[in-house]
Amino acid sequence: MAHRLCPIARTQEHVYIHTHIHTHTHVQEEDLIGTVVRYMLFSNQEKPGIPVSRTKLNEAILQDLASRNKSTDVRGRNSIPKNVLPKAQHRMLSVFGIEMVALERPESSSKSGSAEHYMLRSALPALLRHAYLRNARSDSRAPDPALATVVLSFIELSGGRVEQGEMWGHLAQLGLQKDEYHPHFQAKPSQAMQKLEAAK
């Protein structure tokens, strides 16, 4: 004998399914926003001032989708979800004080008028930015501004907490080995990290 759900049960089931789907979609969108922000910060650290193509951002997002859900088939998907980039730009500005600027290619090189590349620039006024950098460079005890930006970015994007081992794993992806001399710091990254920890 077939059992039928009463109207109230059907309504409750519909609400549960709708809420579950909405929550899953929101969580996935937040993950993708984080992927864009991390990729832009990594790229800017490795090649400062070099624009990042939308294609590269799309590849990073598809790789993230595939790694998070092995059952997700990303073949044939070639576009970033519509809301992700604007929200990533807002996150970059509101959290880090950095603008993720869209660059439009010349009309002769593209039939589309949409932005194809993005780059980062500080949203701080020039005088304030230069004063900060000048003070940081003149004080040997001051933490490195670039390292501080990257470390704080990882912490923010990881929910406010990152284990030390995990942090060094992230930094290793940028070419920073904990106990190997690095020319940027003129010291070992671990020593540069100690300055950052002392500045808390």
C-alpha positions, 0 to 999 in steps of 0.5 A: 500500500502506497503511503502519501505525505500529508500537506504539512509533511510535504511542506516541511520536506520542501523547506528542508530540501530548499534550505539544504540546497541554498546552504550548500550553494552559499558554502560553495560560493564562499569557497570559490570566492576564497579561491579567487582571492588566494589565487590573486594574492599568490600571483601578485606575490610571485609576479607583482604588477602582472595582470592575471587573465580571466582564463587563469582564474577560471582554471583555478576555480575548476581545479578547486571544484574538482578537488573538493568534490570528486563526483563533480564533472567540470568538463565543458564548464568554461565560465566563472559563476556570475556572482563570484568575481564581484564578491571576490573584488568586494572581499579583497577591498573590505578585508585587505584594503586591496583593489582587484582591478578589471582591465579591458583589452583593446577593442582590436584584440577582442570582440568582447567588451568584457574584462579579460584580466585583473590586477591588484593595487593598494586602496590606501592613499599614496602618502599613507602607503609610502609613509608605512613602507618607509617606516617599515624599511627603516626599522630593522625590527619591523615585519616585512609588509609583503609577508605580513599581507600574505600571512594575514590573508591566509589566516582570514581566508581560513576562518581566523586560525591556521596551524603553523605547519599548515601556514608553512605549507602554504608559504612553501607553494610561494617558494618560501622554505622555512629554514632556507635563506631567501634573498627577499628577506636577506635571511631565512623566512623563519626569521622574518616570521619571528619579526611578524610574530613579535609585532602582534 
